[in-house]
């Protein structure tokens, strides 16, 4: 290999922001690192996305404690990825919620995902020795469930496959605000290595149909106001389509993965080169787009070894 993954060299500490995006709704963001969300109810708090380690989760907890002393009763995990879920034990929540599909992915590929992500992006696993093991939900649902934090209603819903097959969104009706996980990003590359390119734009259209007042995206800044929401949904849709189409053209004519890599770069570099984690995601995005174009519907499991083999094929 001529060089390492871009993410392995990303050791720069990111600046954390904590923005109120609706009444008692907060977005914890960090310049393209994984975001978390906070929903304050009448008598307790729900956190959306746990961070990768208990130590990193403490940074979220510190921000929660800056605005409320109510106990954290629920943690919602929008999908199974290690950087989102392995810090869940820090919150002491009575309920850890995932979709049933996301739980199945923890069982199928959770350890492999942890090993793979730790290898390729070590900075996101600060305090990794504090992780007690895989995170398992206490509560699952198939299509939709509702949690009441006192009188405050929170709807947790699967709108379709996108970033993974088990994605969920968290909607707070009284504020018309949504926590989308990695289905929506703002000026950050989408990680598509476990994604579903054909489904993703339709899932984004279903989010758009809510006509939201605010979104806390998976990565990037808080989106407050209809204009910001629309911009991020549009740019995310463009990113997904711009990645898939050139890779698919190469795959369908029998071209190589490396040819697909160059075709995607030709389309995406001019538009997205300055997006957060763009280089980090690109090889995995191309590999998944190449597979999906060849009718591999279920994303192949990424392992630490497969990561290296894929990267060597692109660099060789």
N, C-alpha and C positions, 0 to 999 in steps of 0.2 A: 504494500500500500504506500502511496506517495504522501498521504497526509491523514490525519485523524478526523473524526467527526467534529464538525464545528461546535457542537454542544459541549464536547470534552474540554475545549479551550475557553468556554464562557465562564469565567470565574469572577466577573464583576458584580459586586453587591448592588442590588436594585433599591430604588427609593420607594417606600411604601406610602400609599395614599389611602385615606379612609373617608369616603364621600357619602353623604346622606342623599339617597336617590328617590326617596319618598318618605312619608311619615314613618319614622322608626324603622326604616330600611336602609341598610348600609352596604356599600361595595368596598371590599378590601382588595386593592390592586397594587401591582408592583412592576410596572414597566415591561410587561410582556411575560413575567413569571405567572404561575397559576393564581387566579383570583379565588377569593371566597366571598360569601354573602352572609349577611346577618339580618334576621327578621325578629323584631322585638314584639312579642305579644303582650297580652294583659298581665300574665303571670310568669312567663318564661320566654326563652330565646331559642330560635332555630338557627343553626349554622348550615350553610350550603357550601359543600366542598371542605375537606378536612385538612388539606396540605399533605406533604409527602412524609413528614415525620412528626412525632409528638413535640420535638423542640421547635419546629417551624410553626406548628399549631399554636404554640404559646404566644407567638406574635399576633395571631388573630384574637386569641383570648384577651391579650392586653388591650387591644382596640375595643373589644366588646366591653371590657370593664371600664373603659373611659366614657362610655355612654349609658351603661345600665349595670345594676347589681343583681338583676334577675338571673335565676339559674339557667344554664344551657340544658334544655330537656331533649332536643332533637338534633341530630345531624343527618342531612340529606346528601347523598352521594349521587351525582347525576350520571356517572358511569364508573367503570371498574379500574381505570388507570391508576398505577401506583402513586404518581405524583398528586393525585386527588384524594386518595383514601387511606394511606398508611398512617396518617397522623390522627386518626379518629379516636384512639384511646385517650388522648389528652383531655377531651372535653367532658368526660364523665357523664355523657348523655344517656338517658334511659332508653332511647330509641335511636337506632342507626337504620336509615331507610334507603333502600335501593329498589330499582325495578327487579322483577324476577329474572329478566333476561340478563341484567348486569350481574346478579348473583351467580347465574350459571357461568358467566364468563370468568368470574373469580375462580370458580371451581375448575374450569377448563384450562385457563391460561394465566391465572393470577400470579403464580410464582415465576413463570417465565417472563411475564411483563415486568415484574419487579427487578429481576436480574438484568433484563435488557435495558430498562430505563436507568438503572443505577450505573451501568457501564457507560452509557452514552451521555449522561447528563449528571455528573456527580455533585455539582453545586446544589442541585435541588434536593439533595438528601442529607443536608446538614443535620448532624445528630442521628444518623441512621442507626447507630447502636441502640437507640431508645425505642425502635420499632418492635412491638411484641410479637409480630407475625402478620399474616394476612388479615385484612379487615373483612369480617363477615357481618351482614346486616342482621338486625333483630326482627325487622319488619320488611316485607316485600309486597309488591303489587304487580298486576299485569298491565292494565291500561291507564288506570287513574285511581288516585286516592285523595282524601281530604283530611287535613289535620287542623284542629282548632286549638289555637294558643289563647285560651280563654274564649273571647268572642271573635278573635281575629282568625279569619279563614285563610288557609293556605292549600292550594290545589297543586298536586304533584302528578304530572301527566306525561305519558309517552306520545309524542306527536309524529314519530316516524324515525326510521334509521337515518343516521347522518355521520357524526364523528365516530360512533360505534353502533352496534345493533341494539344496545340496551339504553340509549340516551333517554334521560328524563329532563323536563323543565319544571321550574317551581314558580307558580303564578300567585300573586297576592291581589285579589280582586279589588279590595277597597282602595288600593293605590294604583291599579292598572299597571303593575310593574312585574317584570319577569327576570328570573335568574336562569340563564339559558345553558349553563355549562359551555362546553366547547363547540356547540352547534353554531354559535355566533362569536366572532372575534372582532376586535377593533384595532386596525393597523398592526395586526399580528398575523403571521402565517397560521393557517389551519394545519394541525397535524392530521394527516389522512391515512396513516399507515394501517389503521384498523377501520377505515371509513367505508362508506357506501356512496360512491359518487353519483349513481343514478338517482338515489333517493334524496340526497342531501338538499338539492334546490327545492323540492316539494315540501320538505320539512321546514325549510326557511320560509316558504310562502305561507305555511300554516301559522308560523310565528307572526309574520307580517299582518295576517288577518286579524290579530288581536287589537291592532291599532294602539300599540302600547305608548305609555307616557315615559317609560324608562326601562332600560335593560342593564343588568350587570352581566357582561359577557364573560366567557371563559378566560380570555386574556385581553389585555388592553384596558383603556380607560372606561370609567362609568359613562353610560350613554343616557343623557338626560334630555328629554324633549323629543318630539316626533321627528325632527330633522336629523338628529344624531342617530336615532334608532333606525330610520330609513337608510341613512348612509351606510351604517355598519352591515345591515342585512344585505344591501346591494353589493357592497364590496366583498362580503363573504361568499355570496353567490358567484360573483365574478372569479374569485380565487379558485373555487372548486371547479368551475367549468373550464377555466383557463389551464388548470393542471391536467384535467382528465382528457380533454379533446386531443391535444397533440400526442400524448402518450398512447391513446387509443388508436390513432391513425397509424402509428408505427407498429403497434402490436398486431393490428388487423391485417397488415401487409406482410407480416412475418419478420419484421425487423427485431433487432436486439434490444435488451434493456438499456444498454449504453446509448443506443440511438434514441430511444425514448427520452432518456435523461437530457440529451442535447436539445431535442425538440421542445421539451417542456421549458428548459432554460431560455430558449429563444423567445418563447411567448411570455413567460412569467418574469424573467429578470427585469425587463424595462418597467413593469408595473409594480412589482412587489419586492424589489431587492432591498429596500430600506425598511421593510416590515420586520418587527421583532421575530426572532427565531426562524427567519426564512431559510437560511442555509441549514439550520438544524433539522428542519422538517423535510427538506426537498428530496433527499434520497429515498426516504420511506414513502413519501407521497407518490413519487414516480413508480416505485416498485408496486405499490398497491393499485395505482391506476392501470399499470401494465397488466396486472393479474385480472382485474375486474373486466377489462376489455376482452380478455380471453375466457370469460364466463366463469371465473372463480368467484362465486358469490360470497362465500364465507372467507373473510380475511385469514390468510395463513398466520399461524402463531409466530410472533417475533421472539427469538431466543437470542441470548448474547452471541452465540455462534453464528446464527443466521444473519444477524446484523453485520458481522465482520465479513461474511462471505458475500453479502450483497454489496457492501462498500468496496470490497476488492474487485468485484466485477465491474463496478462503475469507474474505478480508478485505473484498472489494468489496461 
